[in-house]
Amino acid sequence: DSIQYVNEMHLLYSDTIGTEIIDDIDHQIQGKVADILIEPDRGKIIALLVVIPGTSEIYALQTQDISSWGNRVHICDSDVLGPATDFVRLQDILDDPRTVIGQKIKTESGFLVGKCIDLQFEVTTFMIEWIFPRKFFFRKLSLPASDILEITENEILVKDQTPEVEEIVEDEITDSGNVQNVTEPAVGRSLRGNLDSNRD
């Protein structure tokens, strides 16, 4: 099938999961994206975590080794893929308990916005552009990454929102009774559990 090459593209995390990775030498599918690895202090994706058929080990692909991204993720050579635990540069981030997907979002004044269920990033810089809290009923609120003040182990702290935005979200929380929990653990946490077991 034809591959669409783009110089600038904005992708959702949810659309990224499952994307095939292909090398440009043998034109073989090397694996699929299972998760993304985010450097919390910069809001930058530094690697993709990859599942490869026939192995339970989690592999990593550093974003600097991606040659292009269209319908598939293109790499120059399969040698850029390796077990995630082999990349020294990634270890601090792999061990960092701070997450984005599935994390609570609060304003600096303590207002609970919801839980982050998705994010959007730009493919050439791999910087997060938007985060999306869990929607209540049919309403959905998106927050620009520029509103993020800090990502901690327990929450994503964002700037206080406009009264209109906070009123809408508060009404939705009141109507639903509470903020629904994410029923499944964030993918990153599950993968990190596998990585920890592989180290033992």
Disulfide bonds with the S-S distance in Angstrom:
none
